[in-house]
């Protein structure tokens, strides 16, 4: 389980979408269970994204956009895990085909 200090240090990486699967999984789990870190995420999100949107004259709904970012990150994590699983399955299939080819080569 990730501690608050680590989670808060990872907020900029999260906002830049620069985390590996394990970091993202641990970070999202921590943010979901820690109101203090979610508040810090909200503050940093407002500073990084919200201020720029307001300066550009765009409307900005902090709560909605942050929740969308968190939900999108959870979907990305799920998709990444699925791709890792598919990749593992393909590696096993290739290894099995290689083994069959080697067996056929030895048999001939």
N, C-alpha and C positions, 0 to 999 in steps of 0.2 A: 504494500500500500504506500502511495506517495505521501510525503509530508508536505505541510503548507509552504515551507521555505522553498522546497524544490518546485512545487507547483507554481508559485509566484515567479520564480526565476524563469520558468518555461512559458509564461504568458506571451512575451514577444515572439517566441518561436511559433506558438500556436497561431497568433494573429498573422504571422507571415506564412502560415501553412508549411512549416519546415520541421516536421516531426516524423520520426519513424513510427511504425505501427504500435510497438510496445509503449513508447512514450505517450503517444496520442491516447491509447487505451487507458493507461494509468492516469493521465491528466484529466480526461473526460470523467472518469470514475470519481476522481477527487473533487472536481468542480461540482459534480452532481450532489456530492455529500457534504460540501463545506461552504457554508454561506459567506464566510470571511473571504475565501479565495474567489468565490464567484463575484463578490463585490469588487475585489481588486481587478478581476478580469473586466468587469463592467466599466470601471474607471479607465483602465488602459485602452479598452475598446473605444470608449468615448473620445479619449485624447487622440488616438491614432486615426480612427475612421470618422467619427462624428464631427470633429472639428473641421476636417477637410471638406466634408459634405456641406456643412453649414457655411463655410467660406465660399464654396462654389455656388451657394444659393439653392442647394437642393434640400428638400425636406428630409428629415431624419427621425425615425422612430427607434430610439435606443433599445428598448426592451425587445421589440419585435425583431430587429435586425440581429441582435446578439443571439436570441433564441434560434433564428434561422441559421446563423453561423454554427452554433453548437449542433443543431440537427443535421446540417450538411456535413459536418465533421464526423458525426456518428455514421452517416450513410457512407462516406468515403472510407471510413475504417472498416465497415462491413464489406464493402466492395474489395478493398485491399486484401482482407482475409480470405475472401472467396478466390481472388486471383492467386494468392499464395497456395491455397489448397489445390486449385486447378494446375498450377505449375508443378506442385509436388506429384500430382497424379500423372502428369505428362512425363516427368522425369522417371517415375517408376515404369511407365509403359515403354519408354525408350530403353531403359536398362533391361527390361524383359525381352524386348526385341533383339537387343544386342546379344543377350545370353542365348537366345534361340539361334541366331546367326552363327555364333561361335560353336554351338552344339552341332549344327548342320555342317559347318566347315570341318569339324573334327570327324564327323561321321562319314564324310565323303573322302 
